[in-house]
Amino acid sequence: MRLKVAVIVTSGGALTRRAKEATSTIPIVMTNDPDPVGDGFVASLARPGGNITGLSTFVPELSGKRLEILREVVPKLSRVAVLGSSTATGYAQTLKEIEPAAKAFKMQLQFLDVLHAKDMETVFRAASEGRAQGVLTLNSAILGSQRAQIVELAAKKRLPVMYHQSEFVEAGGLMFYGVNVPDLSRRAATYVDKILKGAKPGDIPVEQPTKFELVINLKTAKALGLRIPQSLLLRADQVIE
């Protein structure tokens, strides 16, 4: 590192990896890494070791909850297409979470690997041909960069999608349930404060999310011919009409 900084704050696994490769001495605070242990950033959540600590978006039961909410909107849901990128941080860990949850709900999963932006039409065609009744998207920079196209294709194929980012719903997607990322960013300030006061990052446990949010787009639901249960609307943090 050429700049003399006291602490590096990163957002996402890719940036954390770049910071880790750049220095083994300057403290690094992650704000939202999906699998810091699996990615090799920390030895364990309780005792990170090394120069990295911070916040993880990893919650074992999250995938099951996302499938459960999708099933509330599509009651006879039995076939779900899962869109993700095998090269994305935390992908393998997320798959481990999804499979037992789907089995518990007696759902069949169709995993569709998105490696390039040009793959979008192909994967949605595959989902449609695979008779998917719903779609679950996973954290992926590629998916994030193609937000408008994904929302458009979902509408064209008339597929209800549970997205991994609220921005998709704001762009016209059906719904999002997941970690409140802004809350993690705010909590990261506590880590920086502790480190500046002399604490070693390797001794500060990695914390997991405590706040989640549900965002629903009613206009999109109506366009898909879906009725959102009142009980679900009451639980929503934001309803777009």
C-alpha positions as CSV (number, residue, x, y, z in Angstrom):
1,M,0.0,0.0,0.0
2,R,1.5,3.4,-1.0
3,L,-0.9,5.5,1.0
4,K,-0.4,5.5,4.8
5,V,-3.8,4.7,6.1
6,A,-4.9,3.4,9.6
7,V,-7.8,1.2,8.5
8,I,-9.2,0.0,5.1
9,V,-13.0,-0.5,4.8
10,T,-14.2,-2.8,2.1
11,S,-17.6,-3.5,0.6
12,G,-18.0,-7.0,-0.9
13,G,-15.8,-10.0,-1.2
14,A,-14.0,-8.9,-4.4
15,L,-12.7,-5.7,-2.8
16,T,-11.8,-7.5,0.5
17,R,-9.7,-9.9,-1.5
18,R,-7.9,-7.1,-3.3
19,A,-7.2,-5.4,0.0
20,K,-6.0,-8.7,1.5
21,E,-3.6,-9.2,-1.4
22,A,-2.3,-5.6,-1.0
23,T,-1.5,-5.8,2.7
24,S,-1.2,-8.2,5.7
25,T,-0.5,-5.5,8.3
26,I,-3.1,-2.7,7.8
27,P,-6.4,-3.5,9.5
28,I,-9.2,-4.3,7.1
29,V,-12.9,-4.0,8.0
30,M,-15.4,-5.8,5.8
31,T,-18.9,-4.4,5.6
32,N,-20.7,-7.2,3.9
33,D,-18.9,-10.4,2.9
34,P,-21.1,-13.5,2.3
35,D,-18.6,-16.1,3.4
36,P,-15.5,-14.7,5.1
37,V,-14.3,-18.1,6.4
38,G,-14.9,-19.9,3.1
39,D,-13.2,-17.1,1.2
40,G,-10.1,-17.4,3.5
41,F,-10.4,-13.9,4.9
42,V,-10.7,-15.1,8.5
43,A,-9.9,-18.2,10.5
44,S,-13.3,-18.2,12.1
45,L,-16.1,-15.8,12.9
46,A,-15.4,-15.8,16.6
47,R,-11.6,-15.4,16.3
48,P,-10.7,-14.0,12.9
49,G,-6.9,-13.9,13.4
50,G,-4.8,-11.9,10.9
51,N,-5.7,-8.3,9.9
52,I,-9.3,-8.7,8.8
53,T,-12.6,-8.5,10.7
54,G,-16.0,-6.9,10.2
55,L,-19.4,-7.9,9.1
56,S,-20.7,-10.9,7.2
57,T,-24.0,-11.2,5.3
58,F,-24.0,-15.0,6.0
59,V,-27.2,-16.2,7.7
60,P,-27.8,-20.0,7.4
61,E,-31.6,-19.7,7.4
62,L,-31.9,-16.8,4.9
63,S,-32.3,-18.9,1.8
64,G,-35.0,-21.0,3.4
65,K,-36.8,-17.8,4.4
66,R,-36.6,-16.4,0.9
67,L,-38.1,-19.6,-0.6
68,E,-40.8,-19.6,2.1
69,I,-41.9,-16.0,1.2
70,L,-41.8,-16.9,-2.5
71,R,-44.1,-19.8,-1.8
72,E,-46.5,-17.5,0.0
73,V,-46.9,-15.5,-3.2
74,V,-46.9,-18.6,-5.4
75,P,-48.8,-21.2,-3.3
76,K,-48.3,-24.2,-5.5
77,L,-44.6,-23.5,-6.1
78,S,-42.7,-26.7,-6.7
79,R,-40.1,-25.8,-9.4
80,V,-37.6,-22.9,-8.8
81,A,-34.9,-21.7,-11.1
82,V,-31.8,-20.3,-9.2
83,L,-29.8,-17.7,-11.0
84,G,-26.2,-17.1,-9.7
85,S,-22.6,-17.0,-10.8
86,S,-20.3,-19.8,-9.8
87,T,-17.4,-17.3,-9.7
88,A,-19.1,-15.1,-7.2
89,T,-18.0,-14.8,-3.6
90,G,-20.0,-17.0,-1.3
91,Y,-21.7,-19.0,-4.1
92,A,-20.8,-22.5,-2.8
93,Q,-21.9,-21.6,0.7
94,T,-25.2,-20.3,-0.6
95,L,-25.9,-23.5,-2.5
96,K,-25.4,-25.5,0.7
97,E,-28.1,-23.4,2.4
98,I,-30.6,-23.6,-0.5
99,E,-30.6,-27.3,-1.1
100,P,-31.9,-28.5,2.3
101,A,-34.4,-25.7,2.4
102,A,-35.8,-26.6,-1.0
103,K,-35.9,-30.3,0.1
104,A,-37.9,-29.3,3.2
105,F,-40.5,-27.5,1.0
106,K,-40.5,-30.3,-1.6
107,M,-39.2,-28.0,-4.3
108,Q,-37.1,-28.9,-7.3
109,L,-34.3,-26.5,-8.0
110,Q,-32.8,-25.7,-11.4
111,F,-29.4,-24.1,-11.0
112,L,-28.5,-21.7,-13.9
113,D,-24.9,-20.4,-13.9
114,V,-24.6,-16.8,-15.2
115,L,-20.9,-16.1,-16.2
116,H,-21.4,-13.3,-18.7
117,A,-23.9,-10.5,-19.3
118,K,-24.8,-12.1,-22.6
119,D,-26.1,-15.2,-20.8
120,M,-29.3,-13.5,-19.5
121,E,-31.7,-14.4,-22.3
122,T,-30.3,-17.9,-22.4
123,V,-30.8,-18.6,-18.7
124,F,-34.4,-17.1,-18.7
125,R,-35.2,-19.3,-21.7
126,A,-33.8,-22.3,-19.9
127,A,-35.9,-21.4,-16.8
128,S,-39.0,-21.2,-18.9
129,E,-38.3,-24.4,-20.8
130,G,-37.6,-26.1,-17.4
131,R,-41.1,-25.1,-16.3
132,A,-39.9,-23.0,-13.5
133,Q,-42.8,-21.4,-11.5
134,G,-40.5,-18.9,-9.7
135,V,-36.9,-17.6,-9.7
136,L,-34.4,-17.0,-6.9
137,T,-31.4,-14.7,-7.7
138,L,-28.2,-15.0,-5.8
139,N,-25.6,-12.3,-5.0
140,S,-23.6,-11.7,-8.2
141,A,-21.9,-8.6,-9.7
142,I,-22.9,-9.8,-13.2
143,L,-26.6,-10.0,-12.2
144,G,-26.3,-6.6,-10.5
145,S,-24.9,-5.0,-13.6
146,Q,-27.8,-6.4,-15.7
147,R,-30.7,-5.3,-13.4
148,A,-32.9,-3.7,-16.0
149,Q,-32.6,-6.6,-18.5
150,I,-33.3,-9.2,-15.8
151,V,-36.4,-7.4,-14.6
152,E,-37.6,-7.0,-18.3
153,L,-37.0,-10.7,-19.0
154,A,-38.8,-11.8,-15.8
155,A,-41.8,-9.8,-16.9
156,K,-41.6,-11.1,-20.5
157,K,-41.5,-14.7,-19.3
158,R,-44.1,-14.0,-16.5
159,L,-41.8,-15.4,-13.8
160,P,-42.2,-14.3,-10.2
161,V,-38.7,-13.5,-8.9
162,M,-37.3,-13.2,-5.4
163,Y,-34.3,-10.9,-5.8
164,H,-31.2,-10.6,-3.8
165,Q,-31.1,-6.7,-3.8
166,S,-33.9,-4.2,-3.2
167,E,-32.8,-2.2,-6.2
168,F,-34.3,-4.8,-8.5
169,V,-37.7,-4.2,-6.9
170,E,-37.3,-0.5,-7.3
171,A,-36.6,-1.1,-10.9
172,G,-39.8,-3.1,-11.4
173,G,-39.0,-6.5,-10.0
174,L,-41.4,-8.4,-7.8
175,M,-39.8,-8.6,-4.4
176,F,-36.8,-8.7,-2.2
177,Y,-36.1,-10.3,1.2
178,G,-32.6,-10.1,2.7
179,V,-30.0,-8.4,4.8
180,N,-30.3,-4.7,5.4
181,V,-26.9,-3.8,4.0
182,P,-27.0,-0.1,5.0
183,D,-27.3,-1.3,8.6
184,L,-24.1,-3.3,8.2
185,S,-22.3,-0.3,6.8
186,R,-23.3,1.7,9.8
187,R,-22.1,-1.0,12.2
188,A,-18.7,-1.1,10.5
189,A,-18.0,2.3,12.0
190,T,-17.9,0.6,15.5
191,Y,-15.1,-1.7,14.2
192,V,-13.1,1.2,12.9
193,D,-13.5,3.0,16.2
194,K,-12.3,0.0,18.2
195,I,-9.3,-0.5,15.9
196,L,-8.3,3.2,16.1
197,K,-8.4,2.9,19.9
198,G,-5.9,0.0,19.8
199,A,-7.9,-3.2,19.4
200,K,-6.4,-5.9,17.0
201,P,-8.7,-6.9,14.1
202,G,-7.9,-10.5,14.7
203,D,-9.3,-10.4,18.2
204,I,-12.6,-8.7,17.2
205,P,-15.3,-11.3,16.2
206,V,-17.0,-11.0,12.9
207,E,-20.7,-10.2,13.4
208,Q,-23.7,-11.3,11.4
209,P,-26.8,-9.4,10.3
210,T,-29.5,-8.5,12.8
211,K,-31.7,-6.5,10.5
212,F,-33.6,-7.7,7.4
213,E,-36.0,-6.1,5.0
214,L,-38.9,-7.2,2.8
215,V,-39.7,-5.0,-0.3
216,I,-42.7,-5.8,-2.5
217,N,-43.8,-4.3,-5.8
218,L,-47.6,-4.5,-6.0
219,K,-47.7,-3.1,-9.5
220,T,-45.5,-6.0,-10.7
221,A,-47.6,-8.5,-8.7
222,K,-50.8,-7.4,-10.4
223,A,-49.1,-7.5,-13.9
224,L,-48.2,-11.1,-13.1
225,G,-51.7,-11.9,-11.9
226,L,-50.4,-12.6,-8.4
227,R,-52.3,-11.8,-5.2
228,I,-50.0,-10.8,-2.3
229,P,-51.4,-12.1,1.0
230,Q,-52.4,-9.3,3.4
231,S,-50.2,-10.9,6.1
232,L,-47.2,-10.6,3.9
233,L,-48.0,-6.9,3.1
234,L,-48.2,-6.1,6.8
235,R,-44.7,-7.6,7.3
236,A,-43.2,-5.6,4.4
237,D,-40.8,-2.8,5.1
238,Q,-41.7,-1.1,1.8
239,V,-44.5,-1.6,-0.6
240,I,-44.2,-0.1,-4.1
241,E,-47.5,0.7,-5.7
